Amino acid sequence: MKLTFLGTGTSTGVPSIGCECETCTSDDPRDKRLRVSVIVEHDDRTVLVDTSADFRQQALRFGLKRLDAVLITHCHADHIFGLDDIRPLNFRFGALNVHANERAWVDIKRMFKYIFEPSHFGGGLPMVIPNVVAPGAGFCIGEKLEITPLEVIHGRLPVMAYRFNDFAYLTDLSEIPQVTIDALQGLDALVLDCLRFREHPTHLWVEKALEYVERLKPRRTYFTHIAHDIKHARDSARLPPGVEFAYDGLVIAD
């Protein structure tokens, strides 16, 4: 299995518009963070998690040629606003399976009403096959990529995390329920929300994220959804062994 970070930034991206802080003016490419998203590849299958607001740019940078499914964590703008940009893939491969929980589908159908209730003719619309996921109800894409949706809490909003075989991806959360912690044991690689060092009401911060790492005990951990408070080279040394800040373009494999 291979996981590629398309974006590792918070909702504003990094650099943040109008900001002249040390991170936003850094020339280190690891401090240039598009909105958060990953590609998972396994057994000739390619799965995207979240159509971020930067999806078109990310897909071109990654050289995306095919896509077998999209998984949606939740419907905040930075995670969903790139959905329209799946159209070039539709032109070549037809309708695309999109997986999200029931609450997210309410928002997707509201935000992208023109997809589900077309008001014009002549094509040019994304072609989506809706699939509803539920916590703990696993499914497969292909024969070998097993996906288990799991629920985490983002402030008050239930958000889908996803386990892929022995990898797991958890973004945008402030709490991991015990049932999800139980389902995340035995991980080789954990990707975990971690916004900054200071406390935050709806995201994990470094101290809190490390507490969950200690409970889950994955072999390796990568923090994502990173704000401009964190400068990669400066702050990486503050993390314990086995834990890293992810960056755009980073590839992890089993």
C-alpha positions in Angstrom: 0.0 0.0 0.0 1.1 3.5 -0.7 -0.3 6.8 0.6 0.6 10.2 -0.9 -0.1 13.4 0.9 -1.7 15.8 -1.7 -2.2 18.5 0.9 -1.4 18.9 4.6 -2.6 22.4 5.3 -5.4 23.8 7.4 -8.5 25.4 5.9 -6.7 28.6 4.8 -3.7 26.8 3.3 -0.1 27.8 4.1 1.1 30.4 3.3 -2.0 32.2 4.6 -3.2 35.2 2.5 -1.7 38.4 3.7 0.5 36.8 6.4 4.2 37.5 6.7 5.0 35.1 9.6 8.2 32.9 9.6 6.3 29.9 8.1 4.4 31.8 5.5 7.5 33.5 4.2 9.6 30.3 4.4 11.4 29.0 1.3 11.2 25.4 2.6 8.8 23.5 0.3 7.6 21.6 3.3 6.1 24.8 4.6 3.9 25.2 1.5 0.7 23.4 2.4 -2.3 22.9 0.1 -5.7 22.0 1.7 -5.7 18.5 3.2 -6.2 15.4 1.1 -4.5 12.1 0.4 -4.3 9.4 -2.3 -4.2 5.7 -1.3 -2.9 3.2 -3.9 -3.1 -0.6 -3.4 -3.4 -3.5 -5.8 -3.9 -1.3 -8.9 -6.7 0.7 -7.2 -6.5 4.4 -6.5 -8.7 6.1 -3.8 -8.9 9.8 -3.0 -9.8 11.0 0.5 -11.6 14.4 0.2 -11.9 16.6 -2.9 -10.1 19.5 -1.3 -10.5 23.1 -2.5 -7.1 22.6 -4.2 -8.0 19.3 -5.8 -7.3 20.3 -9.4 -3.9 21.7 -8.6 -3.1 18.6 -6.5 -4.2 16.2 -9.2 -2.0 17.9 -11.8 0.9 17.9 -9.5 0.4 14.2 -8.6 -0.1 13.2 -12.2 -3.4 11.6 -11.4 -4.5 9.4 -14.4 -7.3 7.3 -12.9 -9.5 7.2 -9.8 -11.5 4.3 -8.5 -13.4 6.0 -5.7 -13.6 9.1 -3.5 -14.1 9.0 0.2 -15.4 12.1 2.0 -14.6 12.8 5.6 -17.1 15.7 6.0 -18.4 18.7 4.1 -16.4 21.7 5.3 -15.3 23.8 2.3 -11.6 22.9 2.4 -12.5 19.2 2.1 -15.3 19.2 -0.5 -15.2 22.2 -2.7 -13.0 20.5 -5.4 -15.8 17.9 -6.2 -16.6 19.5 -9.5 -13.0 18.9 -10.7 -13.6 15.1 -11.0 -15.2 15.9 -14.4 -12.1 15.1 -16.5 -12.0 11.7 -14.9 -15.7 11.2 -15.7 -15.1 12.0 -19.3 -12.7 9.1 -19.5 -14.0 6.6 -17.1 -17.7 7.5 -16.5 -19.5 8.0 -13.2 -17.3 7.8 -10.0 -18.2 6.1 -6.7 -18.3 8.7 -3.9 -18.5 7.4 -0.3 -19.7 9.6 2.6 -21.9 9.3 5.7 -25.6 10.2 5.6 -25.1 13.6 7.2 -22.4 14.5 4.6 -24.7 13.5 1.8 -27.3 16.0 2.9 -24.7 18.8 2.6 -23.2 17.5 -0.6 -26.7 17.5 -2.3 -27.3 21.0 -1.0 -23.9 22.4 -2.0 -23.9 20.7 -5.4 -27.6 20.7 -6.1 -26.9 21.2 -9.8 -25.3 17.7 -9.9 -28.3 15.9 -8.4 -31.1 18.2 -9.8 -29.8 19.3 -13.1 -31.3 22.6 -14.3 -29.6 22.7 -17.7 -28.8 20.3 -20.6 -25.7 19.7 -22.6 -23.5 17.9 -20.2 -20.6 19.3 -18.2 -21.7 18.0 -14.9 -19.8 15.7 -12.5 -21.1 12.2 -12.6 -21.4 10.8 -9.1 -22.6 7.4 -7.8 -23.6 8.1 -4.1 -22.6 5.5 -1.5 -23.6 5.9 2.1 -21.0 4.7 4.7 -21.6 4.0 8.4 -19.1 3.6 11.2 -17.8 0.0 11.4 -19.4 -1.1 8.2 -16.4 -2.1 6.1 -16.3 -2.5 2.4 -13.7 -3.4 -0.3 -12.5 -1.6 -3.4 -11.0 -4.2 -5.5 -10.1 -7.5 -3.9 -7.4 -6.4 -1.5 -8.1 -2.9 -0.3 -10.4 -3.2 2.8 -11.8 0.1 4.0 -13.4 0.6 7.4 -15.2 3.9 8.1 -14.9 5.1 11.7 -16.4 8.0 13.5 -14.4 10.8 15.2 -15.7 14.1 16.6 -14.8 17.5 15.2 -16.1 19.9 17.8 -19.7 18.7 17.7 -19.6 17.3 14.1 -19.3 13.6 13.5 -16.6 13.1 10.9 -15.6 9.9 9.0 -12.1 8.6 9.6 -11.0 5.6 7.4 -8.9 2.6 8.1 -7.2 1.0 5.0 -5.9 -2.4 5.9 -3.2 -1.4 8.5 -3.1 2.3 7.6 -5.5 4.8 9.0 -6.4 8.4 8.1 -8.0 10.7 10.8 -8.3 14.4 10.0 -10.4 17.2 11.5 -11.1 16.0 15.0 -11.0 17.0 18.6 -12.0 13.6 20.1 -11.7 9.9 19.2 -14.5 7.8 20.8 -13.4 4.7 22.6 -15.1 2.4 20.0 -12.9 4.0 17.3 -9.8 3.7 19.4 -10.6 0.0 19.8 -10.9 -0.3 16.0 -7.5 1.4 15.4 -5.3 -1.0 17.2 -2.4 -2.7 15.4 -1.7 0.0 12.9 1.4 0.3 10.8 0.8 3.9 9.9 -1.5 6.5 11.4 -2.2 9.9 9.8 -3.6 12.2 12.5 -5.0 15.7 12.7 -2.7 18.1 14.5 -3.2 21.8 13.9 -0.6 23.5 16.1 1.1 23.5 19.5 -1.6 25.7 21.2 -4.9 24.3 22.3 -7.8 24.5 19.8 -11.6 23.8 20.4 -12.2 21.7 17.3 -8.9 20.2 16.3 -6.1 18.3 18.0 -3.0 20.1 19.0 0.4 18.5 19.5 0.1 17.6 23.2 -3.4 16.1 22.7 -2.5 14.4 19.5 0.5 12.7 21.2 -1.8 11.5 23.9 -3.8 9.6 21.3 -0.6 8.3 19.7 0.3 6.8 23.0 -3.1 5.1 23.3 -3.1 3.8 19.8 0.6 2.9 19.6 1.0 2.8 15.8 4.4 1.9 14.4 4.6 5.3 12.8 2.5 8.5 12.9 2.2 11.5 10.6 0.5 14.7 11.6 -1.6 16.6 9.1 -4.0 19.6 8.8 -1.2 21.8 9.9 -1.5 25.6 10.5 1.2 28.2 9.9 2.0 28.2 13.6 4.2 25.2 12.8 7.4 25.6 10.8 8.6 22.2 9.6 12.3 22.3 10.1 12.1 24.3 13.4 9.4 22.2 15.0 10.0 18.7 13.8 12.7 18.2 16.5 10.0 18.7 19.2 8.3 15.5 18.2 9.2 12.1 19.7 10.7 9.2 17.6 8.2 7.6 15.3 6.1 10.8 14.9 6.5 13.3 12.1 4.9 16.3 10.6 3.7 15.3 7.1 4.2 17.6 4.1 2.8 17.9 0.6 4.2 15.2 -1.6 5.3 12.9 1.1 4.8 9.3 0.3 4.6 6.5 2.8 4.4 2.8 1.9 4.2 -0.5 3.6 
